[in-house]
Amino acid sequence: MDALLSVNWIALLVLCITLLLFKALNWIAYRVNWTFVILISMVMGAVIGIVFHPKIIRT
């Protein structure tokens, strides 16, 4: 039971959403301009960096 309480559920949820977004980005990468794909990837990377910043995550 302690293991379930010690899990950072918000970080896990963000990770799952990020993986789904990368899968969707991979799917559209073959259909749109690569410049758009790179810009979206940069934005996703910035959001992930902000969410998983060590000072923001509370353990």
PQR file with spaces between the fields and no chain letter, atoms N, CA, C, O and H, PARSE charges and radii, in Angstrom:
ATOM       1  N    MET     1       0.821   -1.194    0.000 -0.4000 1.5000
ATOM       2  CA   MET     1       0.000    0.000    0.000 -0.0000 2.0000
ATOM       3  C    MET     1       0.864    1.257    0.000  0.5500 1.7000
ATOM       4  O    MET     1       0.497    2.265   -0.605 -0.5500 1.4000
ATOM       5  N    ASP     2       2.010    1.201    0.676 -0.4000 1.5000
ATOM       6  CA   ASP     2       2.900    2.354    0.710 -0.0000 2.0000
ATOM       7  C    ASP     2       3.472    2.672   -0.667  0.5500 1.7000
ATOM       8  O    ASP     2       3.741    3.831   -0.981 -0.5500 1.4000
ATOM       9  H    ASP     2       2.309    0.383    1.167  0.4000 1.0000
ATOM      10  N    ALA     3       3.656    1.643   -1.480 -0.4000 1.5000
ATOM      11  CA   ALA     3       4.185    1.867   -2.826 -0.0000 2.0000
ATOM      12  C    ALA     3       3.203    2.678   -3.668  0.5500 1.7000
ATOM      13  O    ALA     3       3.628    3.518   -4.461 -0.5500 1.4000
ATOM      14  H    ALA     3       3.437    0.701   -1.224  0.4000 1.0000
ATOM      15  N    LEU     4       1.917    2.447   -3.514 -0.4000 1.5000
ATOM      16  CA   LEU     4       0.918    3.202   -4.264 -0.0000 2.0000
ATOM      17  C    LEU     4       0.867    4.654   -3.817  0.5500 1.7000
ATOM      18  O    LEU     4       0.614    5.547   -4.626 -0.5500 1.4000
ATOM      19  H    LEU     4       1.572    1.764   -2.870  0.4000 1.0000
ATOM      20  N    LEU     5       1.103    4.890   -2.549 -0.4000 1.5000
ATOM      21  CA   LEU     5       1.060    6.253   -2.040 -0.0000 2.0000
ATOM      22  C    LEU     5       2.313    7.040   -2.401  0.5500 1.7000
ATOM      23  O    LEU     5       2.274    8.268   -2.465 -0.5500 1.4000
ATOM      24  H    LEU     5       1.308    4.164   -1.892  0.4000 1.0000
ATOM      25  N    SER     6       3.422    6.348   -2.637 -0.4000 1.5000
ATOM      26  CA   SER     6       4.671    7.039   -2.928 -0.0000 2.0000
ATOM      27  C    SER     6       4.835    7.371   -4.413  0.5500 1.7000
ATOM      28  O    SER     6       5.787    8.056   -4.786 -0.5500 1.4000
ATOM      29  H    SER     6       3.454    5.350   -2.584  0.4000 1.0000
ATOM      30  N    VAL     7       3.932    6.900   -5.256 -0.4000 1.5000
ATOM      31  CA   VAL     7       4.024    7.164   -6.689 -0.0000 2.0000
ATOM      32  C    VAL     7       3.581    8.600   -6.969  0.5500 1.7000
ATOM      33  O    VAL     7       2.563    9.054   -6.446 -0.5500 1.4000
ATOM      34  H    VAL     7       3.158    6.344   -4.953  0.4000 1.0000
ATOM      35  N    ASN     8       4.336    9.297   -7.780 -0.4000 1.5000
ATOM      36  CA   ASN     8       3.947   10.635   -8.204 -0.0000 2.0000
ATOM      37  C    ASN     8       2.989   10.473   -9.386  0.5500 1.7000
ATOM      38  O    ASN     8       3.416   10.356  -10.535 -0.5500 1.4000
ATOM      39  H    ASN     8       5.163    8.928   -8.205  0.4000 1.0000
ATOM      40  N    TRP     9       1.714   10.468   -9.092 -0.4000 1.5000
ATOM      41  CA   TRP     9       0.699   10.155  -10.100 -0.0000 2.0000
ATOM      42  C    TRP     9       0.604   11.224  -11.172  0.5500 1.7000
ATOM      43  O    TRP     9       0.307   10.911  -12.324 -0.5500 1.4000
ATOM      44  H    TRP     9       1.367   10.563   -8.159  0.4000 1.0000
ATOM      45  N    ILE    10       0.847   12.463  -10.826 -0.4000 1.5000
ATOM      46  CA   ILE    10       0.782   13.535  -11.830 -0.0000 2.0000
ATOM      47  C    ILE    10       1.904   13.367  -12.844  0.5500 1.7000
ATOM      48  O    ILE    10       1.683   13.509  -14.046 -0.5500 1.4000
ATOM      49  H    ILE    10       1.088   12.718   -9.889  0.4000 1.0000
ATOM      50  N    ALA    11       3.101   13.066  -12.368 -0.4000 1.5000
ATOM      51  CA   ALA    11       4.229   12.856  -13.280 -0.0000 2.0000
ATOM      52  C    ALA    11       3.983   11.642  -14.163  0.5500 1.7000
ATOM      53  O    ALA    11       4.323   11.661  -15.346 -0.5500 1.4000
ATOM      54  H    ALA    11       3.281   12.951  -11.391  0.4000 1.0000
ATOM      55  N    LEU    12       3.407   10.600  -13.613 -0.4000 1.5000
ATOM      56  CA   LEU    12       3.099    9.407  -14.399 -0.0000 2.0000
ATOM      57  C    LEU    12       2.045    9.708  -15.462  0.5500 1.7000
ATOM      58  O    LEU    12       2.150    9.226  -16.590 -0.5500 1.4000
ATOM      59  H    LEU    12       3.131   10.585  -12.652  0.4000 1.0000
ATOM      60  N    LEU    13       1.039   10.492  -15.117 -0.4000 1.5000
ATOM      61  CA   LEU    13       0.007   10.879  -16.075 -0.0000 2.0000
ATOM      62  C    LEU    13       0.594   11.736  -17.188  0.5500 1.7000
ATOM      63  O    LEU    13       0.269   11.537  -18.359 -0.5500 1.4000
ATOM      64  H    LEU    13       0.953   10.883  -14.201  0.4000 1.0000
ATOM      65  N    VAL    14       1.451   12.685  -16.836 -0.4000 1.5000
ATOM      66  CA   VAL    14       2.089   13.522  -17.845 -0.0000 2.0000
ATOM      67  C    VAL    14       2.963   12.681  -18.758  0.5500 1.7000
ATOM      68  O    VAL    14       2.991   12.916  -19.966 -0.5500 1.4000
ATOM      69  H    VAL    14       1.714   12.846  -15.885  0.4000 1.0000
ATOM      70  N    LEU    15       3.664   11.724  -18.218 -0.4000 1.5000
ATOM      71  CA   LEU    15       4.490   10.836  -19.035 -0.0000 2.0000
ATOM      72  C    LEU    15       3.644   10.046  -20.023  0.5500 1.7000
ATOM      73  O    LEU    15       4.021    9.924  -21.189 -0.5500 1.4000
ATOM      74  H    LEU    15       3.641   11.534  -17.237  0.4000 1.0000
ATOM      75  N    CYS    16       2.525    9.514  -19.591 -0.4000 1.5000
ATOM      76  CA   CYS    16       1.640    8.766  -20.485 -0.0000 2.0000
ATOM      77  C    CYS    16       1.075    9.656  -21.585  0.5500 1.7000
ATOM      78  O    CYS    16       1.014    9.252  -22.746 -0.5500 1.4000
ATOM      79  H    CYS    16       2.219    9.613  -18.644  0.4000 1.0000
ATOM      80  N    ILE    17       0.665   10.859  -21.220 -0.4000 1.5000
ATOM      81  CA   ILE    17       0.148   11.791  -22.225 -0.0000 2.0000
ATOM      82  C    ILE    17       1.243   12.168  -23.216  0.5500 1.7000
ATOM      83  O    ILE    17       0.987   12.285  -24.414 -0.5500 1.4000
ATOM      84  H    ILE    17       0.715   11.187  -20.277  0.4000 1.0000
ATOM      85  N    THR    18       2.457   12.357  -22.719 -0.4000 1.5000
ATOM      86  CA   THR    18       3.579   12.693  -23.591 -0.0000 2.0000
ATOM      87  C    THR    18       3.858   11.580  -24.582  0.5500 1.7000
ATOM      88  O    THR    18       4.103   11.843  -25.760 -0.5500 1.4000
ATOM      89  H    THR    18       2.665   12.262  -21.746  0.4000 1.0000
ATOM      90  N    LEU    19       3.824   10.349  -24.122 -0.4000 1.5000
ATOM      91  CA   LEU    19       4.051    9.227  -25.030 -0.0000 2.0000
ATOM      92  C    LEU    19       2.978    9.153  -26.100  0.5500 1.7000
ATOM      93  O    LEU    19       3.274    8.861  -27.258 -0.5500 1.4000
ATOM      94  H    LEU    19       3.625   10.135  -23.165  0.4000 1.0000
ATOM      95  N    LEU    20       1.741    9.414  -25.726 -0.4000 1.5000
ATOM      96  CA   LEU    20       0.658    9.430  -26.715 -0.0000 2.0000
ATOM      97  C    LEU    20       0.839   10.574  -27.717  0.5500 1.7000
ATOM      98  O    LEU    20       0.575   10.405  -28.908 -0.5500 1.4000
ATOM      99  H    LEU    20       1.500    9.652  -24.785  0.4000 1.0000
ATOM     100  N    LEU    21       1.286   11.730  -27.236 -0.4000 1.5000
ATOM     101  CA   LEU    21       1.520   12.856  -28.142 -0.0000 2.0000
ATOM     102  C    LEU    21       2.667   12.565  -29.105  0.5500 1.7000
ATOM     103  O    LEU    21       2.594   12.933  -30.278 -0.5500 1.4000
ATOM     104  H    LEU    21       1.500   11.867  -26.269  0.4000 1.0000
ATOM     105  N    PHE    22       3.721   11.914  -28.630 -0.4000 1.5000
ATOM     106  CA   PHE    22       4.812   11.548  -29.518 -0.0000 2.0000
ATOM     107  C    PHE    22       4.366   10.528  -30.565  0.5500 1.7000
ATOM     108  O    PHE    22       4.809   10.576  -31.712 -0.5500 1.4000
ATOM     109  H    PHE    22       3.781   11.615  -27.678  0.4000 1.0000
ATOM     110  N    LYS    23       3.497    9.617  -30.170 -0.4000 1.5000
ATOM     111  CA   LYS    23       2.961    8.653  -31.136 -0.0000 2.0000
ATOM     112  C    LYS    23       2.129    9.365  -32.197  0.5500 1.7000
ATOM     113  O    LYS    23       2.228    9.051  -33.383 -0.5500 1.4000
ATOM     114  H    LYS    23       3.137    9.578  -29.238  0.4000 1.0000
ATOM     115  N    ALA    24       1.308   10.326  -31.769 -0.4000 1.5000
ATOM     116  CA   ALA    24       0.508   11.100  -32.723 -0.0000 2.0000
ATOM     117  C    ALA    24       1.414   11.937  -33.619  0.5500 1.7000
ATOM     118  O    ALA    24       1.157   12.061  -34.817 -0.5500 1.4000
ATOM     119  H    ALA    24       1.228   10.581  -30.806  0.4000 1.0000
ATOM     120  N    LEU    25       2.465   12.508  -33.054 -0.4000 1.5000
ATOM     121  CA   LEU    25       3.395   13.302  -33.850 -0.0000 2.0000
ATOM     122  C    LEU    25       4.115   12.432  -34.868  0.5500 1.7000
ATOM     123  O    LEU    25       4.355   12.865  -35.995 -0.5500 1.4000
ATOM     124  H    LEU    25       2.674   12.408  -32.082  0.4000 1.0000
ATOM     125  N    ASN    26       4.454   11.234  -34.491 -0.4000 1.5000
ATOM     126  CA   ASN    26       5.078   10.300  -35.420 -0.0000 2.0000
ATOM     127  C    ASN    26       4.128    9.965  -36.564  0.5500 1.7000
ATOM     128  O    ASN    26       4.559    9.815  -37.708 -0.5500 1.4000
ATOM     129  H    ASN    26       4.259   10.882  -33.575  0.4000 1.0000
ATOM     130  N    TRP    27       2.846    9.847  -36.261 -0.4000 1.5000
ATOM     131  CA   TRP    27       1.856    9.522  -37.283 -0.0000 2.0000
ATOM     132  C    TRP    27       1.694   10.663  -38.285  0.5500 1.7000
ATOM     133  O    TRP    27       1.588   10.427  -39.489 -0.5500 1.4000
ATOM     134  H    TRP    27       2.496    9.969  -35.332  0.4000 1.0000
ATOM     135  N    ILE    28       1.675   11.927  -37.775 -0.4000 1.5000
ATOM     136  CA   ILE    28       1.483   13.044  -38.692 -0.0000 2.0000
ATOM     137  C    ILE    28       2.780   13.484  -39.365  0.5500 1.7000
ATOM     138  O    ILE    28       2.747   14.287  -40.297 -0.5500 1.4000
ATOM     139  H    ILE    28       1.761   12.119  -36.797  0.4000 1.0000
ATOM     140  N    ALA    29       3.913   12.975  -38.911 -0.4000 1.5000
ATOM     141  CA   ALA    29       5.202   13.383  -39.469 -0.0000 2.0000
ATOM     142  C    ALA    29       5.304   13.037  -40.949  0.5500 1.7000
ATOM     143  O    ALA    29       6.011   13.717  -41.692 -0.5500 1.4000
ATOM     144  H    ALA    29       3.940   12.323  -38.153  0.4000 1.0000
ATOM     145  N    TYR    30       4.616   12.001  -41.383 -0.4000 1.5000
ATOM     146  CA   TYR    30       4.670   11.599  -42.777 -0.0000 2.0000
ATOM     147  C    TYR    30       3.686   12.372  -43.644  0.5500 1.7000
ATOM     148  O    TYR    30       3.699   12.233  -44.867 -0.5500 1.4000
ATOM     149  H    TYR    30       4.041   11.448  -40.779  0.4000 1.0000
ATOM     150  N    ARG    31       2.837   13.180  -43.030 -0.4000 1.5000
ATOM     151  CA   ARG    31       1.788   13.862  -43.776 -0.0000 2.0000
ATOM     152  C    ARG    31       1.964   15.371  -43.855  0.5500 1.7000
ATOM     153  O    ARG    31       1.301   16.020  -44.665 -0.5500 1.4000
ATOM     154  H    ARG    31       2.827   13.293  -42.036  0.4000 1.0000
ATOM     155  N    VAL    32       2.836   15.944  -43.039 -0.4000 1.5000
ATOM     156  CA   VAL    32       2.996   17.398  -43.020 -0.0000 2.0000
ATOM     157  C    VAL    32       4.462   17.766  -43.221  0.5500 1.7000
ATOM     158  O    VAL    32       5.335   16.901  -43.300 -0.5500 1.4000
ATOM     159  H    VAL    32       3.374   15.417  -42.382  0.4000 1.0000
ATOM     160  N    ASN    33       4.704   19.050  -43.299 -0.4000 1.5000
ATOM     161  CA   ASN    33       6.046   19.574  -43.478 -0.0000 2.0000
ATOM     162  C    ASN    33       6.906   19.283  -42.243  0.5500 1.7000
ATOM     163  O    ASN    33       6.417   19.366  -41.116 -0.5500 1.4000
ATOM     164  H    ASN    33       3.995   19.753  -43.235  0.4000 1.0000
ATOM     165  N    TRP    34       8.169   18.945  -42.446 -0.4000 1.5000
ATOM     166  CA   TRP    34       9.053   18.600  -41.340 -0.0000 2.0000
ATOM     167  C    TRP    34       9.325   19.787  -40.431  0.5500 1.7000
ATOM     168  O    TRP    34       9.603   19.601  -39.246 -0.5500 1.4000
ATOM     169  H    TRP    34       8.566   18.877  -43.362  0.4000 1.0000
ATOM     170  N    THR    35       9.249   21.015  -40.964 -0.4000 1.5000
ATOM     171  CA   THR    35       9.439   22.194  -40.126 -0.0000 2.0000
ATOM     172  C    THR    35       8.380   22.257  -39.044  0.5500 1.7000
ATOM     173  O    THR    35       8.683   22.569  -37.892 -0.5500 1.4000
ATOM     174  H    THR    35       9.023   21.166  -41.927  0.4000 1.0000
ATOM     175  N    PHE    36       7.154   21.965  -39.400 -0.4000 1.5000
ATOM     176  CA   PHE    36       6.061   21.940  -38.433 -0.0000 2.0000
ATOM     177  C    PHE    36       6.294   20.867  -37.378  0.5500 1.7000
ATOM     178  O    PHE    36       6.056   21.104  -36.194 -0.5500 1.4000
ATOM     179  H    PHE    36       6.907   21.712  -40.335  0.4000 1.0000
ATOM     180  N    VAL    37       6.749   19.710  -37.785 -0.4000 1.5000
ATOM     181  CA   VAL    37       7.013   18.613  -36.852 -0.0000 2.0000
ATOM     182  C    VAL    37       8.114   19.005  -35.866  0.5500 1.7000
ATOM     183  O    VAL    37       8.011   18.716  -34.674 -0.5500 1.4000
ATOM     184  H    VAL    37       6.943   19.517  -38.748  0.4000 1.0000
ATOM     185  N    ILE    38       9.158   19.657  -36.355 -0.4000 1.5000
ATOM     186  CA   ILE    38      10.256   20.075  -35.485 -0.0000 2.0000
ATOM     187  C    ILE    38       9.782   21.133  -34.488  0.5500 1.7000
ATOM     188  O    ILE    38      10.148   21.082  -33.314 -0.5500 1.4000
ATOM     189  H    ILE    38       9.242   19.892  -37.323  0.4000 1.0000
ATOM     190  N    LEU    39       8.979   22.082  -34.939 -0.4000 1.5000
ATOM     191  CA   LEU    39       8.464   23.106  -34.033 -0.0000 2.0000
ATOM     192  C    LEU    39       7.572   22.505  -32.951  0.5500 1.7000
ATOM     193  O    LEU    39       7.681   22.878  -31.783 -0.5500 1.4000
ATOM     194  H    LEU    39       8.681   22.124  -35.893  0.4000 1.0000
ATOM     195  N    ILE    40       6.702   21.590  -33.322 -0.4000 1.5000
ATOM     196  CA   ILE    40       5.836   20.928  -32.340 -0.0000 2.0000
ATOM     197  C    ILE    40       6.679   20.126  -31.357  0.5500 1.7000
ATOM     198  O    ILE    40       6.393   20.118  -30.160 -0.5500 1.4000
ATOM     199  H    ILE    40       6.613   21.286  -34.271  0.4000 1.0000
ATOM     200  N    SER    41       7.719   19.449  -31.852 -0.4000 1.5000
ATOM     201  CA   SER    41       8.595   18.671  -30.971 -0.0000 2.0000
ATOM     202  C    SER    41       9.323   19.571  -29.978  0.5500 1.7000
ATOM     203  O    SER    41       9.503   19.202  -28.818 -0.5500 1.4000
ATOM     204  H    SER    41       7.952   19.455  -32.825  0.4000 1.0000
ATOM     205  N    MET    42       9.738   20.742  -30.429 -0.4000 1.5000
ATOM     206  CA   MET    42      10.413   21.679  -29.527 -0.0000 2.0000
ATOM     207  C    MET    42       9.470   22.172  -28.436  0.5500 1.7000
ATOM     208  O    MET    42       9.865   22.292  -27.277 -0.5500 1.4000
ATOM     209  H    MET    42       9.591   21.042  -31.371  0.4000 1.0000
ATOM     210  N    VAL    43       8.235   22.456  -28.805 -0.4000 1.5000
ATOM     211  CA   VAL    43       7.256   22.900  -27.814 -0.0000 2.0000
ATOM     212  C    VAL    43       6.975   21.787  -26.811  0.5500 1.7000
ATOM     213  O    VAL    43       6.901   22.031  -25.607 -0.5500 1.4000
ATOM     214  H    VAL    43       7.914   22.359  -29.747  0.4000 1.0000
ATOM     215  N    MET    44       6.817   20.560  -27.315 -0.4000 1.5000
ATOM     216  CA   MET    44       6.573   19.425  -26.417 -0.0000 2.0000
ATOM     217  C    MET    44       7.758   19.222  -25.479  0.5500 1.7000
ATOM     218  O    MET    44       7.564   18.931  -24.299 -0.5500 1.4000
ATOM     219  H    MET    44       6.877   20.362  -28.293  0.4000 1.0000
ATOM     220  N    GLY    45       8.973   19.369  -25.980 -0.4000 1.5000
ATOM     221  CA   GLY    45      10.154   19.227  -25.135 -0.0000 2.0000
ATOM     222  C    GLY    45      10.219   20.294  -24.051  0.5500 1.7000
ATOM     223  O    GLY    45      10.613   20.015  -22.918 -0.5500 1.4000
ATOM     224  H    GLY    45       9.131   19.606  -26.939  0.4000 1.0000
ATOM     225  N    ALA    46       9.832   21.516  -24.401 -0.4000 1.5000
ATOM     226  CA   ALA    46       9.826   22.591  -23.402 -0.0000 2.0000
ATOM     227  C    ALA    46       8.790   22.322  -22.324  0.5500 1.7000
ATOM     228  O    ALA    46       9.056   22.529  -21.140 -0.5500 1.4000
ATOM     229  H    ALA    46       9.513   21.743  -25.321  0.4000 1.0000
ATOM     230  N    VAL    47       7.620   21.866  -22.721 -0.4000 1.5000
ATOM     231  CA   VAL    47       6.569   21.565  -21.746 -0.0000 2.0000
ATOM     232  C    VAL    47       7.004   20.424  -20.830  0.5500 1.7000
ATOM     233  O    VAL    47       6.802   20.491  -19.617 -0.5500 1.4000
ATOM     234  H    VAL    47       7.404   21.698  -23.682  0.4000 1.0000
ATOM     235  N    ILE    48       7.594   19.388  -21.397 -0.4000 1.5000
ATOM     236  CA   ILE    48       8.070   18.258  -20.593 -0.0000 2.0000
ATOM     237  C    ILE    48       9.160   18.729  -19.627  0.5500 1.7000
ATOM     238  O    ILE    48       9.191   18.311  -18.470 -0.5500 1.4000
ATOM     239  H    ILE    48       7.759   19.333  -22.382  0.4000 1.0000
ATOM     240  N    GLY    49      10.054   19.603  -20.107 -0.4000 1.5000
ATOM     241  CA   GLY    49      11.109   20.129  -19.240 -0.0000 2.0000
ATOM     242  C    GLY    49      10.564   20.940  -18.085  0.5500 1.7000
ATOM     243  O    GLY    49      11.079   20.862  -16.970 -0.5500 1.4000
ATOM     244  H    GLY    49      10.029   19.944  -21.047  0.4000 1.0000
ATOM     245  N    ILE    50       9.525   21.719  -18.342 -0.4000 1.5000
ATOM     246  CA   ILE    50       8.920   22.508  -17.276 -0.0000 2.0000
ATOM     247  C    ILE    50       8.209   21.601  -16.275  0.5500 1.7000
ATOM     248  O    ILE    50       8.319   21.796  -15.065 -0.5500 1.4000
ATOM     249  H    ILE    50       9.107   21.783  -19.248  0.4000 1.0000
ATOM     250  N    VAL    51       7.489   20.624  -16.779 -0.4000 1.5000
ATOM     251  CA   VAL    51       6.730   19.737  -15.893 -0.0000 2.0000
ATOM     252  C    VAL    51       7.656   18.888  -15.028  0.5500 1.7000
ATOM     253  O    VAL    51       7.385   18.692  -13.844 -0.5500 1.4000
ATOM     254  H    VAL    51       7.400   20.465  -17.763  0.4000 1.0000
ATOM     255  N    PHE    52       8.736   18.387  -15.601 -0.4000 1.5000
ATOM     256  CA   PHE    52       9.622   17.488  -14.868 -0.0000 2.0000
ATOM     257  C    PHE    52      10.836   18.191  -14.266  0.5500 1.7000
ATOM     258  O    PHE    52      11.806   17.530  -13.896 -0.5500 1.4000
ATOM     259  H    PHE    52       8.957   18.546  -16.564  0.4000 1.0000
ATOM     260  N    HIS    53      10.800   19.506  -14.163 -0.4000 1.5000
ATOM     261  CA   HIS    53      11.910   20.240  -13.551 -0.0000 2.0000
ATOM     262  C    HIS    53      12.036   19.808  -12.087  0.5500 1.7000
ATOM     263  O    HIS    53      11.027   19.722  -11.388 -0.5500 1.4000
ATOM     264  H    HIS    53      10.012   20.044  -14.464  0.4000 1.0000
ATOM     265  N    PRO    54      13.252   19.537  -11.615 -0.5600 1.5000
ATOM     266  CA   PRO    54      13.424   19.027  -10.233  0.2800 2.0000
ATOM     267  C    PRO    54      12.862   19.924   -9.147  0.5500 1.7000
ATOM     268  O    PRO    54      12.427   19.423   -8.110 -0.5500 1.4000
ATOM     269  N    LYS    55      12.857   21.234   -9.350 -0.4000 1.5000
ATOM     270  CA   LYS    55      12.334   22.122   -8.319 -0.0000 2.0000
ATOM     271  C    LYS    55      10.811   22.128   -8.288  0.5500 1.7000
ATOM     272  O    LYS    55      10.209   22.516   -7.287 -0.5500 1.4000
ATOM     273  H    LYS    55      13.211   21.641  -10.192  0.4000 1.0000
ATOM     274  N    ILE    56      10.195   21.702   -9.373 -0.4000 1.5000
ATOM     275  CA   ILE    56       8.726   21.714   -9.440 -0.0000 2.0000
ATOM     276  C    ILE    56       8.150   20.424   -8.877  0.5500 1.7000
ATOM     277  O    ILE    56       7.123   20.442   -8.197 -0.5500 1.4000
ATOM     278  H    ILE    56      10.685   21.387  -10.186  0.4000 1.0000
ATOM     279  N    ILE    57       8.817   19.294   -9.163 -0.4000 1.5000
ATOM     280  CA   ILE    57       8.307   17.992   -8.687 -0.0000 2.0000
ATOM     281  C    ILE    57       8.473   17.911   -7.176  0.5500 1.7000
ATOM     282  O    ILE    57       9.567   18.107   -6.648 -0.5500 1.4000
ATOM     283  H    ILE    57       9.651   19.280   -9.715  0.4000 1.0000
ATOM     284  N    ARG    58       7.405   17.629   -6.506 -0.4000 1.5000
ATOM     285  CA   ARG    58       7.443   17.486   -5.057 -0.0000 2.0000
ATOM     286  C    ARG    58       7.333   16.001   -4.706  0.5500 1.7000
ATOM     287  O    ARG    58       6.386   15.321   -5.101 -0.5500 1.4000
ATOM     288  H    ARG    58       6.515   17.470   -6.935  0.4000 1.0000
ATOM     289  N    THR    59       8.306   15.525   -3.968 -0.4000 1.5000
ATOM     290  CA   THR    59       8.300   14.100   -3.613 -0.0000 2.0000
ATOM     291  C    THR    59       7.766   13.877   -2.231  0.5500 1.7000
ATOM     292  O    THR    59       7.692   12.736   -1.775 -0.5500 1.4000
ATOM     293  H    THR    59       9.075   16.078   -3.647  0.4000 1.0000
